[in-house]
């Protein structure tokens, strides 16, 4: 499973109980869809740190990095390349 699919699966598991958002696209805004709220965001950060071995700094917690699945994957790739 690639990073995009891992993130999509995680987000859907945490935010929907019936799979109704199964068609979530990689460029859809996670905030406006209501997928990321404050609790889901904290869970997402923890997931990224545990699953991908990256540390998310306070200065990196900006909407642009987490608006879409593709943005999150780009953020991850930059973090992993810097390691």
MIMIMAR-558877 format. One record per residue (C-alpha): x, y, z; residue in three letters. Coordinates in steps of 0.02 Angstrom, whole numbers. Example, Ala and Ser with C-alpha at 12.3 -4.5 7.8 and 13.67 -1.06 7.14 Angstrom:
<r X="615" Y="-225" Z="390" residuo="Ala"/>
<r X="684" Y="-53" Z="357" residuo="Ser"/>
// end
This chain:
<r X="0" Y="0" Z="0" residuo="Unk"/>
<r X="73" Y="169" Z="-49" residuo="Unk"/>
<r X="78" Y="321" Z="66" residuo="Unk"/>
<r X="-77" Y="400" Z="-12" residuo="Unk"/>
<r X="-179" Y="244" Z="19" residuo="Unk"/>
<r X="-114" Y="226" Z="197" residuo="Unk"/>
<r X="-166" Y="405" Z="235" residuo="Unk"/>
<r X="-335" Y="387" Z="152" residuo="Unk"/>
<r X="-371" Y="227" Z="247" residuo="Unk"/>
<r X="-318" Y="305" Z="412" residuo="Unk"/>
<r X="-423" Y="462" Z="384" residuo="Unk"/>
<r X="-578" Y="365" Z="331" residuo="Unk"/>
<r X="-562" Y="243" Z="476" residuo="Unk"/>
<r X="-550" Y="386" Z="601" residuo="Unk"/>
<r X="-687" Y="496" Z="530" residuo="Unk"/>
<r X="-821" Y="385" Z="454" residuo="Unk"/>
<r X="-903" Y="230" Z="521" residuo="Unk"/>
<r X="-995" Y="181" Z="363" residuo="Unk"/>
<r X="-863" Y="213" Z="229" residuo="Unk"/>
<r X="-972" Y="349" Z="152" residuo="Unk"/>
<r X="-818" Y="450" Z="104" residuo="Unk"/>
<r X="-738" Y="303" Z="11" residuo="Unk"/>
<r X="-720" Y="408" Z="-145" residuo="Unk"/>
<r X="-611" Y="537" Z="-58" residuo="Unk"/>
<r X="-491" Y="610" Z="-185" residuo="Unk"/>
<r X="-310" Y="647" Z="-150" residuo="Unk"/>
<r X="-331" Y="833" Z="-186" residuo="Unk"/>
<r X="-492" Y="863" Z="-90" residuo="Unk"/>
<r X="-482" Y="985" Z="56" residuo="Unk"/>
<r X="-490" Y="884" Z="216" residuo="Unk"/>
<r X="-540" Y="1035" Z="320" residuo="Unk"/>
<r X="-688" Y="1090" Z="215" residuo="Unk"/>
<r X="-751" Y="911" Z="202" residuo="Unk"/>
<r X="-750" Y="901" Z="391" residuo="Unk"/>
<r X="-628" Y="756" Z="394" residuo="Unk"/>
<r X="-498" Y="851" Z="495" residuo="Unk"/>
<r X="-559" Y="928" Z="655" residuo="Unk"/>
<r X="-451" Y="962" Z="807" residuo="Unk"/>
<r X="-459" Y="783" Z="874" residuo="Unk"/>
<r X="-432" Y="702" Z="704" residuo="Unk"/>
<r X="-286" Y="820" Z="673" residuo="Unk"/>
<r X="-199" Y="766" Z="833" residuo="Unk"/>
<r X="-229" Y="584" Z="786" residuo="Unk"/>
<r X="-159" Y="618" Z="613" residuo="Unk"/>
<r X="1" Y="694" Z="683" residuo="Unk"/>
<r X="25" Y="545" Z="797" residuo="Unk"/>
<r X="-6" Y="426" Z="652" residuo="Unk"/>
<r X="122" Y="515" Z="543" residuo="Unk"/>
<r X="253" Y="510" Z="680" residuo="Unk"/>
<r X="225" Y="327" Z="720" residuo="Unk"/>
<r X="192" Y="257" Z="546" residuo="Unk"/>
<r X="321" Y="357" Z="448" residuo="Unk"/>
<r X="450" Y="397" Z="582" residuo="Unk"/>
<r X="444" Y="585" Z="561" residuo="Unk"/>
<r X="437" Y="719" Z="694" residuo="Unk"/>
<r X="312" Y="858" Z="661" residuo="Unk"/>
<r X="372" Y="1022" Z="733" residuo="Unk"/>
<r X="259" Y="1161" Z="795" residuo="Unk"/>
<r X="312" Y="1274" Z="651" residuo="Unk"/>
<r X="261" Y="1141" Z="525" residuo="Unk"/>
<r X="82" Y="1130" Z="589" residuo="Unk"/>
<r X="9" Y="1245" Z="457" residuo="Unk"/>
<r X="-147" Y="1214" Z="353" residuo="Unk"/>
<r X="-52" Y="1205" Z="188" residuo="Unk"/>
<r X="43" Y="1049" Z="244" residuo="Unk"/>
<r X="-116" Y="957" Z="291" residuo="Unk"/>
<r X="-255" Y="1020" Z="176" residuo="Unk"/>
<r X="-255" Y="869" Z="61" residuo="Unk"/>
<r X="-187" Y="693" Z="57" residuo="Unk"/>
<r X="-65" Y="746" Z="-79" residuo="Unk"/>
<r X="-4" Y="892" Z="28" residuo="Unk"/>
<r X="24" Y="775" Z="175" residuo="Unk"/>
<r X="121" Y="653" Z="66" residuo="Unk"/>
<r X="227" Y="796" Z="-2" residuo="Unk"/>
<r X="261" Y="853" Z="176" residuo="Unk"/>
<r X="310" Y="675" Z="225" residuo="Unk"/>
<r X="427" Y="657" Z="77" residuo="Unk"/>
<r X="516" Y="819" Z="120" residuo="Unk"/>
<r X="535" Y="763" Z="301" residuo="Unk"/>
<r X="601" Y="593" Z="251" residuo="Unk"/>
<r X="721" Y="665" Z="123" residuo="Unk"/>
<r X="791" Y="783" Z="256" residuo="Unk"/>
<r X="828" Y="637" Z="371" residuo="Unk"/>
// end
